[in-house]
Amino acid sequence: GKRVLVTGTLPTLSRKQAEERIEELGGTVASSVSGNLDLLVAGEKAGSKLAKAEALGVEVMVAAEFEALGR
């Protein structure tokens, strides 16, 4: 039931595949970083969304850890 946003490039999943995995795991795909975001999945070159999430205290998960979920 968490709101999750993916940013940056993931090692083995496309953005669409990552969003499908979020939904399979019961989460909701978010479109932007805000105070009601529960988790940011950060891939390579995550950029400003990562910085904003950290500033807001949003939990950050590295892409490789996310990709291992549900396997």
SELO-333836 format. One record per atom (N, C-alpha, C, O): x negated, y, z; residue in one letter. Coordinates in pm, whole numbers, padded with zeros to 5 digits, always signed. Each point is the difference from the previous one (the first is absolute). Example, Ala and Ser with C-alpha at 12.3 -4.5 7.8 and 13.67 -1.06 7.14 Angstrom:
<domis>
-01319-00569+00780a/+00089+00119+00000a/-00090+00120+00000a/-00104-00002+00066a/+00139+00107-00138s/-00082+00119+00006s/+00077+00109+00073s/-00051+00111+00017s/
</domis>
This chain:
<domis>
-00079-00120+00000g/+00079+00120+00000g/-00083+00126+00000g/+00052+00108+00030g/-00181-00118-00063k/-00086+00118+00003k/-00001+00072-00134k/+00021-00061-00105k/-00046+00193+00112r/-00016+00080-00122r/-00149+00000-00034r/-00083+00040+00082r/+00050-00086-00203v/-00139-00022-00039v/-00029+00072-00132v/+00083-00001-00092v/-00199+00062+00084l/-00045+00067-00122l/-00134-00058-00040l/-00088-00022+00084l/+00072-00003-00214v/-00127-00049-00054v/-00067+00115-00073v/+00064+00070-00078v/-00194-00051+00104t/-00075+00104-00070t/-00136-00055-00039t/-00054-00089+00066t/-00001+00142-00171g/-00128-00048-00049g/+00016-00126-00084g/+00111-00044-00029g/-00225-00014-00010t/-00002-00119-00085t/-00021-00124+00085t/-00094-00006+00079t/+00180-00093-00095l/-00012-00126+00074l/-00088-00097-00079l/+00002+00000-00123l/-00080-00085+00194p/-00093-00090-00068p/+00065-00099-00096p/-00050-00020-00111p/+00161-00043+00151t/+00056-00106-00084t/+00147+00018-00036t/+00052-00075-00082t/+00015+00172+00141l/+00143+00021-00028l/+00020+00130-00075l/-00071+00098+00024l/+00169-00097-00114s/+00041+00126-00061s/+00087+00074+00103s/+00041-00059+00099s/-00014+00185-00123r/+00087+00077+00090r/+00137-00067+00009r/+00057-00012+00108r/-00004-00030-00224k/+00132-00064-00002k/-00001-00128+00082k/+00094-00026+00075k/-00198-00055-00089q/-00010-00125+00078q/-00009+00030+00149q/+00061-00071+00081q/-00135+00174-00045a/-00012+00037+00142a/+00135+00044+00055a/+00036-00037+00111a/+00038+00115-00188e/+00131+00046+00045e/+00097-00117+00012e/+00083-00003+00092e/-00091-00093-00183e/+00084-00120+00010e/-00035-00079+00125e/+00089-00054+00067e/-00217+00045-00034r/-00042-00072+00121r/+00054+00069+00125r/+00044-00066+00094r/-00048+00199-00092i/+00054+00075+00114i/+00146-00037+00021i/+00042-00027+00112i/+00035+00025-00220e/+00142-00032+00010e/+00022-00146+00040e/+00091-00029+00078e/-00174-00063-00129e/+00010-00141+00038e/-00025-00019+00149e/+00060-00088+00063e/-00148+00171-00007l/-00032-00010+00142l/+00098+00078+00087l/-00017+00006+00122l/+00120+00053-00183g/+00104+00068+00076g/-00019+00149+00019g/+00073+00063+00076g/-00171-00007-00145g/-00025+00144+00012g/+00072+00079-00108g/+00060-00056-00092g/-00067+00187+00107t/+00055+00093-00098t/-00115+00079-00060t/-00087+00048+00073t/+00086-00035-00204v/-00106+00075-00067v/+00029+00149+00013v/+00107+00047-00036v/-00205+00026+00089a/+00014+00146+00013a/-00065+00068-00119a/-00084-00059-00068a/+00124+00183+00042s/-00053+00073-00115s/-00101+00107+00038s/-00072+00052-00086s/+00067-00018+00215s/-00094+00105+00042s/-00038-00020+00147s/+00065-00073+00074s/-00172+00141-00035v/-00046-00003+00138v/+00081+00101+00080v/+00007+00118-00035v/+00054-00165+00144s/+00075+00089+00088s/-00002-00060+00141s/-00054-00108+00022s/+00113+00179+00070g/+00003-00044+00138g/+00078-00128+00023g/-00020-00067+00101g/+00109+00031-00195n/+00078-00123+00020n/-00060-00121-00073n/+00062-00105-00008n/-00183+00121-00045l/-00071-00111-00064l/-00061-00088+00110l/-00060+00051+00094l/+00077-00184-00107d/-00053-00091+00101d/-00139-00051-00033d/-00081-00022+00090d/+00052+00004-00219l/-00126-00063-00039l/-00044+00051-00136l/+00081+00010-00093l/-00210+00022+00081l/-00059+00035-00128l/-00099-00109-00037l/-00091-00031+00078l/+00108-00028-00195v/-00095-00098-00052v/-00097+00077-00088v/+00040+00057-00102v/-00167-00055+00140a/-00100+00082-00067a/-00095-00084-00083a/-00074-00083+00053a/+00076+00105-00183g/-00093-00065-00091g/-00117+00093-00030g/-00021+00100+00067g/-00055-00137-00172e/-00111+00084-00043e/+00052+00135-00045e/+00107+00009-00060e/-00182+00096+00089k/+00034+00137-00040k/+00137+00042+00053k/+00082+00056-00074k/-00057-00084+00201a/+00130+00032+00061a/+00026+00150+00005a/+00115+00041-00012a/-00216+00039+00030g/+00012+00145-00011g/+00081+00071+00107g/-00005-00035+00118g/+00081+00136-00162s/+00068+00091+00092s/+00112-00066+00080s/+00028+00041+00112s/+00035-00143-00169k/+00106-00068+00075k/-00057-00068+00124k/+00064-00001+00105k/-00183-00056-00117l/-00065-00063+00115l/-00031+00105+00106l/+00026-00022+00118l/-00081+00134-00159a/-00033+00107+00095a/+00125+00051+00071a/-00002+00022+00121a/+00110-00004-00195k/+00124+00049+00059k/+00057-00102+00098k/+00046+00037+00109k/-00048-00166-00147a/+00051-00105+00089a/-00079-00004+00130a/+00057-00011+00108a/-00188+00020-00119e/-00084-00001+00121e/+00031+00120+00088e/+00005-00013+00122e/+00015+00129-00183a/+00031+00121+00076a/+00134-00013+00073a/+00018+00056+00108a/+00076-00132-00168l/+00132-00019+00062l/+00003-00118+00098l/+00101-00023+00066l/-00213-00050-00057g/-00004-00115+00090g/+00068-00124-00054g/+00039-00088+00076g/-00023+00081-00208v/+00062-00117-00063v/-00099-00115-00002v/-00119+00021-00027v/+00165-00141+00056e/-00085-00119-00006e/-00049-00019-00143e/+00077+00012-00095e/-00207-00044+00081v/-00059-00022-00132v/-00052-00143-00007v/-00066-00048+00093v/+00097-00020-00204m/-00048-00136-00022m/-00082+00002-00129m/+00043+00057-00100m/-00160-00119+00102v/-00080-00007-00122v/+00065-00098-00097v/+00068-00094+00041v/-00090+00118-00170a/+00066-00077-00105a/-00025-00150+00012a/+00093-00079-00017a/-00216+00038+00046a/-00032-00143+00008a/+00081-00068+00110a/+00045-00113-00016a/-00027+00181+00128e/+00080-00054+00110e/+00146-00014-00041e/+00064-00100+00031e/-00012+00200-00103f/+00137-00006-00049f/+00019-00116-00096f/+00099-00072+00008f/-00194+00056-00100e/+00011-00105-00101e/+00000-00139+00063e/+00055-00093-00059e/-00114+00078+00176a/-00004-00129+00068a/+00132-00033+00071a/+00024-00115+00036a/+00063+00215-00016l/+00128-00024+00068l/+00091-00087-00085l/+00001+00011-00123l/+00072-00096+00186g/+00100-00078-00068g/-00055-00112-00088g/+00072-00057-00081g/-00199+00027+00098r/-00059-00109-00078r/-00003-00126+00079r/-00046-00103-00050r/
</domis>
